[in-house]
Amino acid sequence: MADITRRLGWRHLRGAPTAHIRHHRSGTLVHDGPGLSFWFRPLAAALSEVPVDDRELAMTFHARTSDFQDVAVQATVTYRIADPAVAAARLDFSIDPDTGAWRGTPLEQLGTLLTETAQQHALDVLARTPLSAALVDGVTAVRERVAAGLGGEPRLPATGIEVVAVRVMALRPEPEVERALRTPAREQIQQEADRATYERRAVAVERERTIAENELASRIELARREEQLVEQRGTNARREAEEQAAADAVRAQAEAARSVKLAEAEAARSVKLAEAEAARTVKLTEAEAARTLRLAEAEAARAERVARAEAEGAREVGEARAQAQAAWLRVHAEAGIDGTTTLQALTATRLAENLPRIDSVTVSPDVLTGLLTRLSPGAAE
């Protein structure tokens, strides 16, 4: 689409290199060519834009073969507008002077023309071809027939159209027919696969049999070698037992000799220890007797000294006590206390000495007053 801009009542058109522009002003051709750029007045201008690049037209249509089977044809036609002036005269390629858009649908008209023409030639060739042949050689036949038909169509050059190439991508029957046609090939492939499977299984069975035979031979050889190994082990065990018995005998003799020597040495040592112990015991006994004698003598001397000291102390205590009693009696006599009272006091003193220990004594005022009265000299008079 051309690029049109506005400037103060004027319009400026800038075309693409692949677009052929034709500008008429008041019925006169002013500009004609691809990639033009010019100013124009919209009220007096008639513009046409014809694309001159190669264009692809994809088409899909259905056809019927000679055995009345429906097939779908997928094809592509490449074309271009070789004569833009003729095409602009035969088809409406005019554009709006304000927007640059086509006022009609020229490319759709060209597509319809090419599709119907190609479809006509394809239907013609497929109508005389059975389905099996169409699926095998139909693509080439349809392509050649469509290319030849489009090349010999007089309306295309009269419209300025040139066909560049024709391609047929596929010829497909209906899904049910296609599945039915695939069945024999699929079955054949399956048979080949089954045959290969059976052969593989047969080879596998043969290999398994060979492997089993090899394993059996290996087991037989292994059993024979195990028998030899058992015999060799028995021989080795007997030889080891004999050598072990001989070694045990030698070891026992050596142990017995060593035990005898140890017993003799132990006996000699015991005798020596007994003699030494006896001598030591005699010495200890003599030393203990001497020590005991000395201790007895020391204990007797100490006991004698203690007895003498105790006797001397008892004598001195007796003398002191006798003197104290005599002084006590003398004091009482001098105080004028009668002998009965003195004897009672002495008796109480002896009784107090032999009584158990008394922590505290409570004396009432009456007892104390009576006692003092009796002990005072005035009371005696």
Phi, psi and omega in degrees: 000134181291151179262116183242130177239157183251140176211101171052052179083353176257162177233143177241126181251135176230114184264165179272160179295337181262014180238126178268120183257134174236123183243118175250136176233115182057039177084359181252134179286118183258313181233139181206115179155169180275150175065035181275158176215123184199166176262150178204163176259126188294332184284339183244012186245144171235119187244142175227140179233113183246119178288134181246009178275166177286137183232145180258133178237106177273138181219146177223126181212165182253146178222166181238133181278179181292336177262026172060042175248134183277133177230150177256131183249128175245120184218163178222132179245126176258125182220169173208160179269105184281329181238090183299327182295317179293317180298319179292334178279328183271329182237158183273095176256017182292147180240158179285131182291348180263321185252336183082007180270151177295139176280334178244198179234072184291323182291327176293323177296318177296320179297319178296318180298312181292319182296313182295322180294314180295320180296322180299313181290324179292318178297324182294317182285325181286332180295340180253012183237131175291166186296317182298317178291324179295321180289333181275306186242010186291328182297312181294316181297315181294319180297314181294319181292319180293318179298317179293320180295316179293325178291331179264004179285119183288337184289330183294310175297327179292339177264357180085019184258138176236126179277124182271314183202157176230130179231133174248115185276322187200151169234112185240131174281184177292155184303318180295317179293321180296320177295320179296320179291330180283341186299310180302315179297320179296318179296318179297316178298320179296320177298316177299320178295318178297318179298317178296323179296315180298316179297320179295320178295319178298316178297320180295319178296315178299318179293321178297320178298315178299318179297318179297317178298318178296320179295319179297315178299321178295320179295319179298313178297322179293320178296318179298317179292325177295322177299313177300321180295321179296316178300315180296321178296320178297315178300315179297321181294316178298316180297319179294323179294317178299313179296324179292321178296315178299317179295322178295320179298312178300318179295322180293316178300315179297321179293321179295314179300318180295322179295319178298314180297318179295322180294315178299314179297320180294322178295314179299317179296323179295317178300314179298317180295322179295315178298315180296320180294321178296314179299317180295322179296318178299315179298316179296322180295316179297316180296319180294321179296317179296317180295321179296319178299317180294319179295321179296316179297317179295322180292322178295317179297318180294320179295322179295318180295318180296319180296315178300316181295319180294319179296317180296319179294320180295318179299313181296319179296320180296316178298316181295323181290321180295316178298320180294319180293322179294317178296324182292319179292322180295320179296316181294323179292316178296331180282353178084019178277135183290166184292328181294316180294321179296317179297319178298318180294321178296319179297318179296324179294314179298322179295321180293327179293327182268352178286157174293167184290133180245123183288316183213149178231131180256120180246124181281159180299327181292315180295317180296320181295317180295319180296315179296324180295319181289328182276339183286148181297325181298323180293324180294318177296000000 
